[in-house]
Amino acid sequence: MPRSMVALLAAFAVGVSASRGAAEEFAVVSYNIHGLPSWIARDDPAKRMPEIGGLLSRYDVALVQEEWAWSDALSEHSNFALRVAGNPARSSWLEWLSIFCGPCGSGLALLAALEPDRLVASDAIAYELCADWITSANDCFATKGFVFARLRLRSGVEIDFVNTHLEAGDGEPDLRVRERQLERLERFLVERSAGRSLVVGGDLNLDFDDPPEREVVERFRRALDLRDSGARPGRDGRWRKRIDYLLFRSADPELSLVAAGEDRAFEREGVALSDHPAVFARLRVERRRGEALSPGSGVRGVAGSERPGLVHDGSTQQAEIPPSTGITAPVTYEPARDAR
């Protein structure tokens, strides 16, 4: 091959590499920890929190719901340096009812294995609507809302994260409130995260396998150009419904899915540590516009080593986390049936 052709091909290869940049990955988990006072939870959350905190700490970002009465315990037993708390109770008189729901706020926390100064922006907003005080799920006592955080990874790229928990209950009024709550979140993100890479997760209380409820999720997803990661419980497991979600949008930096599913390590002696599964997604980050990611990029590792590694070959429906990374439980990967 003529030297001129070799030089041309080499220059082309360098140009392609520079235009797309290097890649990094991070793992995010969404987990409703069932952190009610023990007399309502009907178990001993104090025994569960140390294990839950340790398991969450293997992830780069954790989106936690229902930490109401156990925020301090979860912080004590996890090692996230960055924490964004959810909104407080909707009114001061709810604070008098702490025996029922702890602080009676949103029960949300967004945790990240990053230094606090890598929090670029944050917000915690309560939903205005709730469905019921003394019927159905009594969710007006819990001031449901969402937490927003813009995080700067060590590579310098910025990604927006949102953690939310929607109205519970199986009645038609509950479903209507969930629709309005997602519309509120949509308006916020249209204004705050326009043109940005975005991860949205949490307990939506919307059953993916129920057509009307699924359509509520789909309208929200389409409105924000989100992709469903497909993170859901394994079909052979204990969970009958998929109501916990991880959605994402690729902009700049570009996000692509590596693996997603249920992390089955969140159990003790065959008993689940909560009344929800822990669902995760591992995403690859790639900077465009000619900027390469900085060396040593990423969020953090397990006990200071590499972050949890998830393997997905793109052709099977199964992903496993290598034992050497510290996460040993099998997880399942099932892409959403209409994921784009």
Secondary structure, DSSP 8 states (H G I E B T S, - for coil): --HHHHHHHHHHHHHHHHHH--EEEEEEEEEE---S-HHHHTS-HHHHHHHHHHHHTTSSEEEEE--GGGHHHHHHT---SEEEE----SSGGGGGGHHHHTT-S---EEEESS-GGGEEEEEEEE-S----SSSTT-GGGS--EEEEEEEE-TTS-EEEEEEEE----SSHHHHHHHHHHHHHHHHHHHHHSTTS-EEEEEE----TTSHHHHHHHHHHHHHTT-EE------TTSS-----EEEEEE--SSEEEEEEEEEETTSEETTEESSSS--EEEEEEEE--TT----TT-SS--GGGS-----B--SSSSEEB--GGGT--S-EE----TT--
